[in-house]
Amino acid sequence: MSNTTLAYIYGLLAVLLWSTVATAFKIALGYFTPLQLVFVAVITSIFALSMIVIAQGHFGLIAKQFIKRPLFYLFTGLLNPFLYYYVLFEAYDLLPAQQALSLNYTWAILLPILAVPLLGHKLTKVDVMAAIIAYSGVYVIASGGNLTSFNFDSPTGIAFVLSSTVIWCLYWVINTKDDGDAIVSLLLSFLIGLPFVTAAMMLHQPIEAISWSALAAGMYVGLFEMGLTFVLWLMALKTTNKTSNITTLVFLTPVLSVGLISVILKEQITVSTYIGLCFILTGLILQKALPKLINKPMPILLHKLMHKFMPKIKQ
């Protein structure tokens, strides 16, 4: 099997699994409070990541990486899993899954904007245009399509999900400074974040009893949102000869997710969700595609367009 085929298999598996997690969040939140779900999912993810690190022969890196930068991993552990998943699960608890899912995807638009003050990057015209288009979609979804009413069904839920995008972006911006093994770094963040998750849960509502179905739902979230899927995605990126071909697969995730939400959760997908999600995905696609087009000389672009379309015109 070629590396390209293998990379696509890894990438598609990751995308398919990520497509199920919005539905899994809502099912699991039927059994747990947001903090309880974070607790169960983080423990599951720690176990899965530990097994992977041991299988790779990287167990010795855990102590080495932590000793080298303890404050760094303390900060990343506070951001992810503690703050990010607590805020995200609060959003899913308050909003329909279709809204929380769609709004959460704006993190990719926010990332280059936050990179300007935090990393000293320049904000391009494409970034600004993509942000305007994507956040127009956010308003369409948040307002339920009532564009002139300025009334939101759950302002708190919307605030939570948009805050989660900020936390997620901060986590990845900070991780650009990490030169350690990616899976070990994620495991360290989860190991350090677990005591904070545990303390917060015990203060609010500790788990008193748990059914097998509840445990299965929480473990599913831990395995396929936080743990194994991240590893599959890393394997896809490492195996491929062209990263852009793999990263474009991510655009399938919200589309598949909405379908599963409709079929499994029986949520009626509203017109405003479809329209808003189209705006968000358009912003993401423009952000990814336009710089490549703009940076190419126009004669080459025209030549490629003519070569592509002229035979059809002649026919």
C-alpha positions as CSV (number, residue, x, y, z in Angstrom):
1,M,0.0,0.0,0.0
2,S,1.4,3.4,-1.0
3,N,2.0,6.2,1.5
4,T,-0.6,8.3,-0.2
5,T,-3.3,5.6,0.2
6,L,-2.3,5.0,3.8
7,A,-2.4,8.7,4.6
8,Y,-5.9,9.0,3.1
9,I,-7.1,5.9,5.2
10,Y,-5.7,7.5,8.4
11,G,-7.2,10.9,7.5
12,L,-10.6,9.5,6.5
13,L,-10.8,7.4,9.7
14,A,-10.0,10.5,11.8
15,V,-12.6,12.6,9.9
16,L,-15.3,9.9,10.3
17,L,-14.7,9.6,14.0
18,W,-14.6,13.3,14.6
19,S,-17.9,13.5,12.7
20,T,-19.6,11.4,15.4
21,V,-18.4,13.4,18.5
22,A,-21.0,16.2,18.3
23,T,-23.7,13.5,18.6
24,A,-21.7,11.7,21.2
25,F,-21.4,14.9,23.3
26,K,-25.2,15.3,23.5
27,I,-25.8,11.7,24.3
28,A,-23.1,11.7,27.0
29,L,-24.5,15.0,28.5
30,G,-27.7,13.2,29.0
31,Y,-25.9,11.2,31.7
32,F,-23.4,13.6,33.0
33,T,-22.9,17.3,33.9
34,P,-20.2,19.0,31.7
35,L,-17.5,18.6,34.4
36,Q,-18.4,15.0,35.0
37,L,-18.1,14.3,31.3
38,V,-14.7,16.0,31.1
39,F,-13.5,13.9,34.1
40,V,-14.6,10.5,32.6
41,A,-13.4,11.5,29.1
42,V,-10.0,12.8,30.3
43,I,-9.2,9.6,32.3
44,T,-10.2,7.5,29.2
45,S,-8.0,9.6,27.0
46,I,-5.0,9.4,29.4
47,F,-5.2,5.6,29.4
48,A,-5.4,5.4,25.6
49,L,-2.6,7.9,25.0
50,S,-0.4,6.1,27.6
51,M,-0.8,2.8,25.8
52,I,0.2,4.5,22.5
53,V,3.2,6.2,24.0
54,I,4.3,2.9,25.6
55,A,3.8,1.0,22.3
56,Q,5.9,3.6,20.5
57,G,8.7,3.2,23.0
58,H,8.4,6.9,24.1
59,F,7.5,6.3,27.8
60,G,10.8,7.8,28.9
61,L,10.1,11.1,27.1
62,I,7.2,11.9,29.5
63,A,9.5,12.8,32.4
64,K,12.2,14.4,30.2
65,Q,9.7,16.7,28.4
66,F,8.0,17.7,31.7
67,I,11.3,18.4,33.6
68,K,12.5,20.5,30.6
69,R,9.3,22.8,30.6
70,P,7.1,22.2,33.7
71,L,5.4,25.6,33.5
72,F,4.6,25.2,29.8
73,Y,2.8,21.9,30.4
74,L,1.0,23.4,33.4
75,F,-0.4,26.1,31.2
76,T,-1.3,23.8,28.3
77,G,-3.0,21.4,30.8
78,L,-5.1,24.3,32.2
79,L,-6.2,25.2,28.7
80,N,-6.7,21.7,27.3
81,P,-8.3,19.6,28.6
82,F,-9.6,21.6,31.6
83,L,-10.9,24.9,30.4
84,Y,-11.5,24.0,26.7
85,Y,-13.6,20.9,27.3
86,Y,-15.5,22.4,30.3
87,V,-16.5,25.4,28.3
88,L,-17.3,23.4,25.1
89,F,-19.4,20.8,27.0
90,E,-21.3,23.7,28.7
91,A,-22.1,25.1,25.3
92,Y,-23.3,21.7,24.0
93,D,-25.4,21.4,27.2
94,L,-27.2,24.7,26.4
95,L,-27.4,24.7,22.6
96,P,-28.7,22.3,20.0
97,A,-25.9,20.2,18.7
98,Q,-26.1,21.7,15.2
99,Q,-25.5,25.2,16.5
100,A,-22.7,24.3,18.9
101,L,-21.0,22.2,16.2
102,S,-21.2,25.0,13.5
103,L,-20.1,27.8,15.8
104,N,-17.2,25.8,17.1
105,Y,-15.7,25.5,13.6
106,T,-14.9,29.2,13.6
107,W,-11.7,28.4,15.6
108,A,-9.8,27.9,12.3
109,I,-10.8,31.5,11.2
110,L,-9.9,32.9,14.6
111,L,-6.4,31.3,14.7
112,P,-4.6,33.6,12.2
113,I,-6.2,36.6,13.8
114,L,-4.9,35.6,17.3
115,A,-1.5,34.8,15.7
116,V,-1.1,38.6,14.9
117,P,-0.7,39.8,18.5
118,L,0.6,36.6,20.0
119,L,3.1,35.5,17.3
120,G,3.7,38.7,15.4
121,H,2.2,37.4,12.2
122,K,0.7,39.7,9.6
123,L,-3.0,39.7,9.0
124,T,-3.7,39.4,5.3
125,K,-6.7,40.7,3.3
126,V,-7.7,37.1,2.8
127,D,-7.8,36.5,6.6
128,V,-10.0,39.6,7.1
129,M,-12.4,38.6,4.2
130,A,-12.6,35.0,5.5
131,A,-13.4,36.2,9.0
132,I,-16.1,38.6,7.9
133,I,-17.8,35.8,5.8
134,A,-17.5,33.2,8.6
135,Y,-18.7,35.4,11.4
136,S,-21.6,36.5,9.2
137,G,-22.5,32.8,9.3
138,V,-22.1,32.8,13.1
139,Y,-24.7,35.6,13.3
140,V,-27.1,33.8,11.0
141,I,-26.9,30.6,13.2
142,A,-27.0,32.5,16.5
143,S,-30.0,34.6,15.5
144,G,-31.9,31.6,14.1
145,G,-32.2,33.4,10.8
146,N,-33.9,36.5,12.3
147,L,-31.2,38.9,11.2
148,T,-32.9,42.1,12.3
149,S,-34.2,40.9,15.7
150,F,-30.9,40.7,17.6
151,N,-32.5,38.0,19.8
152,F,-30.6,34.9,20.6
153,D,-32.2,31.7,22.0
154,S,-29.3,31.1,24.4
155,P,-26.8,33.9,24.6
156,T,-24.9,32.1,27.4
157,G,-24.5,29.0,25.2
158,I,-23.3,31.1,22.3
159,A,-20.8,32.9,24.6
160,F,-19.6,29.5,25.8
161,V,-19.0,28.0,22.3
162,L,-17.3,31.2,21.0
163,S,-15.1,31.3,24.1
164,S,-14.1,27.7,23.5
165,T,-12.7,28.7,20.1
166,V,-10.6,31.3,21.8
167,I,-9.2,28.8,24.3
168,W,-8.6,26.2,21.6
169,C,-6.7,28.8,19.4
170,L,-4.6,29.9,22.4
171,Y,-3.7,26.3,23.1
172,W,-2.5,25.7,19.5
173,V,-0.7,29.1,19.4
174,I,1.2,28.1,22.5
175,N,2.0,24.7,21.1
176,T,3.9,26.2,18.2
177,K,6.6,26.8,20.8
178,D,6.7,23.1,21.8
179,D,9.5,21.0,20.2
180,G,8.7,17.8,22.0
181,D,6.9,14.7,20.8
182,A,3.3,15.7,19.9
183,I,1.6,12.7,21.5
184,V,3.7,12.9,24.7
185,S,2.9,16.6,24.9
186,L,-0.8,15.9,24.6
187,L,-0.5,13.2,27.3
188,L,1.3,15.6,29.6
189,S,-1.3,18.2,29.2
190,F,-4.0,15.7,30.1
191,L,-2.1,14.3,33.1
192,I,-1.6,17.8,34.5
193,G,-5.1,18.9,33.6
194,L,-6.7,16.0,35.4
195,P,-6.2,17.3,39.0
196,F,-7.9,20.6,38.0
197,V,-10.8,18.8,36.4
198,T,-11.2,16.5,39.4
199,A,-11.1,19.3,41.9
200,A,-13.6,21.4,39.9
201,M,-16.0,18.4,39.6
202,M,-15.8,17.5,43.3
203,L,-16.6,21.1,44.2
204,H,-19.7,21.2,42.0
205,Q,-21.2,17.8,41.5
206,P,-19.1,14.6,42.1
207,I,-20.2,11.4,40.4
208,E,-22.2,9.3,42.8
209,A,-23.3,6.4,40.6
210,I,-22.7,5.5,37.0
211,S,-24.4,3.1,34.7
212,W,-22.6,1.1,32.0
213,S,-24.3,3.1,29.2
214,A,-23.2,6.3,30.8
215,L,-19.6,5.0,31.2
216,A,-19.6,3.9,27.5
217,A,-20.8,7.3,26.4
218,G,-18.1,9.1,28.4
219,M,-15.4,6.7,27.3
220,Y,-16.4,7.1,23.6
221,V,-15.9,10.9,23.9
222,G,-12.5,10.3,25.6
223,L,-11.3,7.9,22.9
224,F,-12.6,9.5,19.7
225,E,-12.6,13.2,20.5
226,M,-9.5,13.6,22.7
227,G,-7.3,10.5,22.2
228,L,-7.1,8.0,19.4
229,T,-8.5,10.3,16.6
230,F,-5.8,12.9,17.3
231,V,-3.1,10.1,16.8
232,L,-4.8,9.0,13.6
233,W,-4.7,12.5,12.3
234,L,-1.0,12.9,13.2
235,M,-0.2,9.6,11.4
236,A,-2.0,10.9,8.3
237,L,0.0,14.1,8.3
238,K,3.3,12.2,8.8
239,T,2.6,9.6,6.1
240,T,1.4,12.0,3.3
241,N,3.6,13.5,0.7
242,K,1.3,16.5,0.4
243,T,-0.2,17.9,3.6
244,S,-2.8,20.1,1.9
245,N,-4.5,17.0,0.3
246,I,-5.1,15.6,3.8
247,T,-6.1,18.8,5.6
248,T,-8.9,19.4,3.0
249,L,-10.6,16.3,4.4
250,V,-11.5,18.3,7.5
251,F,-14.2,20.1,5.5
252,L,-16.2,16.9,5.4
253,T,-16.5,16.7,9.2
254,P,-19.2,19.4,9.8
255,V,-21.3,18.1,6.9
256,L,-21.2,14.5,8.1
257,S,-21.8,15.7,11.7
258,V,-24.9,17.5,10.7
259,G,-26.2,14.4,9.0
260,L,-25.6,12.3,12.1
261,I,-27.2,14.9,14.4
262,S,-30.3,14.8,12.2
263,V,-30.5,11.0,12.0
264,I,-29.4,9.9,15.5
265,L,-30.4,12.9,17.7
266,K,-33.5,13.6,15.6
267,E,-32.8,17.3,15.6
268,Q,-34.5,19.1,12.8
269,I,-31.8,20.9,10.9
270,T,-32.9,24.5,10.4
271,V,-32.4,26.6,7.3
272,S,-30.4,29.1,9.3
273,T,-27.9,26.3,10.3
274,Y,-27.5,25.3,6.7
275,I,-26.9,28.9,5.6
276,G,-24.7,29.8,8.5
277,L,-22.6,26.6,8.0
278,C,-22.2,27.4,4.3
279,F,-20.9,30.9,5.2
280,I,-18.4,29.4,7.8
281,L,-17.2,26.7,5.4
282,T,-16.9,29.3,2.6
283,G,-14.7,31.5,4.8
284,L,-12.5,28.5,5.7
285,I,-12.1,27.4,2.0
286,L,-11.3,31.0,0.9
287,Q,-8.7,31.3,3.7
288,K,-7.1,28.1,2.5
289,A,-7.4,28.4,-1.3
290,L,-7.1,32.1,-2.1
291,P,-3.5,32.7,-0.9
292,K,-2.3,29.9,-3.3
293,L,-4.1,31.4,-6.2
294,I,-3.1,35.0,-5.4
295,N,0.6,34.1,-5.1
296,K,0.7,32.5,-8.6
297,P,1.5,34.6,-11.6
298,M,-1.6,35.5,-13.6
299,P,-0.4,34.2,-16.9
300,I,0.1,30.7,-15.4
301,L,-3.4,30.8,-13.9
302,L,-4.9,31.8,-17.3
303,H,-2.9,29.1,-19.0
304,K,-4.2,26.4,-16.6
305,L,-7.8,27.7,-16.9
306,M,-7.7,27.7,-20.7
307,H,-6.1,24.3,-20.8
308,K,-8.8,23.0,-18.5
309,F,-11.9,24.5,-20.2
310,M,-11.0,25.0,-23.9
311,P,-11.6,21.3,-24.9
312,K,-15.1,21.6,-23.4
313,I,-15.7,24.8,-25.3
314,K,-14.6,23.2,-28.6
315,Q,-16.9,20.2,-28.0
